[in-house]
Structure formats: C-alpha cells, structure tokens
Amino acid sequence: MSGNSNSFFAAWVSVSLILMFTVLLWQPSTGSGLNLFDALLSLPTLLILVPLFLRKGLANREFLCSMALLLLYILFSLSSLLWADNPDSSKAFRGALQVFSLFMFFSYLYLSNDESLLRRGLFLACCFTAIISLWHLFIFYGVFGKPFSTVLYQGIAESRLNELGVDPLNAMLATLIIVPQTAMLVGLLIVEKKLLNRYLGLAALLVLVVYLVALERRTAQVALFATVLTCLLLYRNRFWLSVVGGLVLVGGAVFALFPEMITSRGFSWRPEIWMSTLDRILDAPIIGHGITNTVVPVVVFDGTGNVLGEFRHPHNMALSVTYNLGLVGLALWALLWLPGLLMKMFRSDEKSNDAYIILPMVAGSFALMFDGGVALSPLHHYWFCFWVPALLILAHPGTGQYFSTVFRNGSRKLSISLSVYR
C-alpha cells in the first residue's frame, strides 16, 4: 500500500475501534449504534479486508485452526435456532456476522504485522472511553453538585442529564463496558515506552477507576482486584505486591468504616438465580434450549413455591451458554478462550507483550460470573468482557500455533493408535 493508503488504513483502524469502544455510551438508540458499528467496521471488514486477506495469502494453517473453532461455535449456535422457541433469527445471524468480522479484523492486523497499529487503536479507544466517562462524572458531580457519596446517575432526571450530553447507563451495563477496558489499559501501559503516552494512559486509567468507584458495583471491585492479583501472579515483583497489599488495606478500611457498601445487598439473589437456572438446564442438558435472543425470565421460588423474584437472565455467562446451547455449546465456548488464555498466562515470553489481552479476559470473566452475558448477540455491553478479549486471543498467531500443534500431535497419535490396532 502507498503512504496515503497506509495513513487512511491506520486512521480507519483507530476510528473503528474508538467507535466500537464508545458507541454504547452515547448511541441515540440501540439500532443506530449497531448500524454505525456495521457501517464502520463489520461491512468494510467483510467486503474489503477479507478479500484482501485472501489475496495476500494470510490464511495459514494456524489461522485456519483458530477460525475453525470459532466457526464451530457460531454454526452450532445458529443451528440451535432450529429447536429454540420463538427465535430471533435476524438478530442471531447479525451477531454471528459481527463476531466473525471482528475476528477477521483482528486476524488481518496480526498476520499482516500490524499489531502495533492494533495496540495504538485499542489505547486510543480506551482513552476516548475515559474522556466520555470524565464528562459524565463532571456533569453529575460538578455541574449538578451531587456529593461523591451519591451513586452515579441516581437522583437526577434522565432528561436533565440528556440536555448536557450525558446518557445515563444502567450500572451493571456500564460496569461490563468499563471494567475490561480498564484492565486492557493496564495491560497496554505495562509495555508502553513513550513517556507522553504513559502520562495520558495513567490519567485515563485514573478516570476509569473513579468512574467504577462512583458506580458502587461490587462486581467491578471483584474484577479489578482479580486484575491486580493476576498482574502479581504474572510478574511477581514488589510493585504489584504493594498494589495488592494497598488494595487489601483500603478494602479492609472501607469494610470497617462503611460495611453497608459491601453487605447492604447481600448476595443479590445470585445463588438462587443460579440454582433456578441449573434446574432449567437439566431439561435439555446436552444441546440446550436454543438461542432465542428474547428475554426468558429466571423465576426464583421459595421453599413453599411462592415467587421471590423474576430476573431477565441468569447473571452468569457460562450458565447462559449452557442454558441456550447445552454442554456441547459450553465446551465449544470454553475452547474459544480458556486454552489460549492459560497458554498466554504461563508462557513467560508472552506475559508482558500480551497483558492487554490477558487482563481484560480475566477481569471480564469475573464480571460475567456475576452479571452475565448471552451465548451470541450483536454488539452489546458484555462484548467487552468476552468477545473482544476472546477474539483477540483467538486471532493472535501464538494461539493458532498452539492449536495447530495440539491438532497435529493429536492426529499423529491417532494414526499411530490405528496402525497398531490394524
């Protein structure tokens, strides 16, 4: 590509990632946000980048191994529409195309040796999210003068916030967006060499952490602590040990002085929701109930059969996947990210370079353990906890090489076993 083409491509990558990372924070409507995402990233990737990918001959064995795993999950998910009640087929197919296009987007950048461009785009995207978060904090606590002890967005009419360019989010959904981006920014800063970028990234990181504190979600607190603990596990140095120790001390002080911040909501019905979901999974444990993309409420009963509560979803992504796709789907879902994550965490040569992938996957997994996601959908808040880091893992050449080696060794052992049997 020429210099102008390279500049245009770099600008497109950065703008696409910025849009994807921020659109759910400011979209006029869900439909318009999805249309913007498709127009700027999904369709250009499928119509331009994929043919270019094939023309350059980038589809090597390692890439095909990773793509095969993703396609297995997508095809099984779409097949489940056949046995689902009232499935929303257009939504499921749109989600499948968006997931596949994002995988191809990441794969092209990795295999064409543009990982530095990808890192820069992700860094800018996280920083733009911090700018929007800062505006929300400034309007709520500065312009309206609410004390910081007030939970963000509460106590002010939505229309008044809208007038000043603030779209108030549900605290759970906001957490699902901000937590993994905070973890990703930590990972990007670990290997950042430029001093200006470090200062910019640290400022953005501070804003994102303050935003999460203002939401007062325990899910965010657990996920952030898991992120820092993972850094200690990966790097085992005094800095991360001191950070973990500091968080423990701060957490202990908060619990001692303001215990209601942690204990006021108990377990928020999570054990009861999960047990109710498990009972329903047992009705179709192998292939699940199918993907409907419609709300199937989880009803919680007491010992006498009275309804205690009704919830929109199981508040746990693994349970949601198992409910929709059964144990078969759960196994395919786990293959998308778990082997690659563990491989990256325990290979010393990849710990630092891939921290921007490892940390959001860890933080996102903890967030989805309590707040959940669905098996397959178009761009949604939970994507940043699962699909974005999972597809980064799957598209990374190191993951493809790992799966290629596993498949090759497995087929060799199988052929030896068959020859012995004969």
VENURMO-V420971 format. One record per backbone hydrogen bond with DSSP energy under -1.0 kcal/mol. CO is the residue of the C=O (numbers start at 0). NH is the residue of the N-H. If there is no record, write none. Layout:
((CO:NH) (CO:NH))
This chain:
((1:5) (2:6) (3:7) (4:8) (5:9) (6:10) (7:11) (8:12) (9:13) (10:14) (11:15) (12:16) (13:17) (14:18) (15:19) (16:20) (17:21) (18:22) (21:24) (22:25) (22:26) (28:32) (29:33) (30:34) (31:35) (32:36) (33:37) (34:38) (35:39) (36:40) (36:41) (37:42) (40:44) (41:45) (42:46) (43:47) (43:48) (44:49) (47:51) (48:52) (49:53) (50:54) (51:55) (52:57) (53:56) (57:59) (59:63) (60:64) (61:65) (62:66) (63:67) (64:68) (65:69) (66:70) (67:71) (68:72) (69:73) (70:74) (71:75) (72:76) (73:77) (74:78) (75:79) (77:80) (78:81) (86:88) (87:91) (88:92) (89:93) (90:94) (91:95) (92:96) (93:97) (94:98) (95:99) (96:100) (97:101) (98:102) (99:103) (100:104) (101:105) (102:106) (103:107) (104:108) (105:109) (106:110) (107:111) (108:113) (109:112) (113:117) (114:118) (115:119) (116:120) (117:121) (118:122) (119:123) (120:124) (121:125) (122:126) (123:127) (124:128) (125:129) (126:130) (127:131) (128:132) (129:133) (130:134) (131:135) (132:136) (133:137) (134:138) (135:139) (136:140) (137:141) (137:142) (138:143) (139:145) (146:149) (150:153) (156:160) (157:161) (158:162) (160:163) (160:165) (161:164) (169:173) (170:174) (171:175) (172:176) (173:177) (174:178) (176:180) (177:181) (178:182) (179:183) (180:184) (181:185) (182:186) (183:187) (184:188) (185:189) (193:197) (194:198) (195:199) (196:200) (197:201) (198:202) (199:203) (200:204) (201:205) (202:206) (203:207) (204:208) (205:209) (206:210) (207:211) (208:212) (209:213) (210:214) (213:151) (216:220) (217:221) (218:222) (219:223) (220:224) (221:225) (222:226) (223:227) (224:228) (225:229) (226:230) (227:231) (228:232) (229:233) (230:234) (231:235) (236:240) (237:241) (238:242) (239:243) (240:244) (241:245) (242:246) (243:247) (244:248) (245:249) (246:250) (247:251) (248:252) (249:253) (250:254) (251:255) (252:256) (253:257) (257:260) (258:261) (258:262) (259:263) (262:265) (264:267) (266:269) (268:272) (269:273) (270:274) (271:275) (272:276) (273:277) (274:278) (275:279) (276:280) (277:281) (279:282) (280:283) (283:287) (284:326) (285:327) (291:87) (297:310) (299:307) (299:308) (301:304) (305:301) (308:299) (310:297) (315:319) (316:320) (317:321) (318:322) (319:323) (320:324) (321:325) (322:288) (323:289) (324:328) (325:329) (326:330) (327:331) (328:332) (329:333) (330:334) (333:337) (336:340) (337:341) (338:342) (339:343) (340:344) (341:345) (346:349) (349:353) (351:354) (353:356) (353:357) (354:358) (356:360) (357:361) (358:362) (359:363) (360:364) (361:365) (362:366) (363:367) (366:369) (366:370) (367:316) (379:382) (380:383) (381:384) (381:385) (382:387) (385:389) (386:390) (387:391) (388:392) (389:393) (390:394) (391:395) (395:399) (396:400) (397:401) (398:402) (399:403) (400:404) (401:405) (402:406) (403:407) (404:408) (405:409) (406:410) (407:411) (408:412) (409:413) (410:414) (411:415) (412:416) (413:417) (414:418) (415:419) (416:420) (417:421))
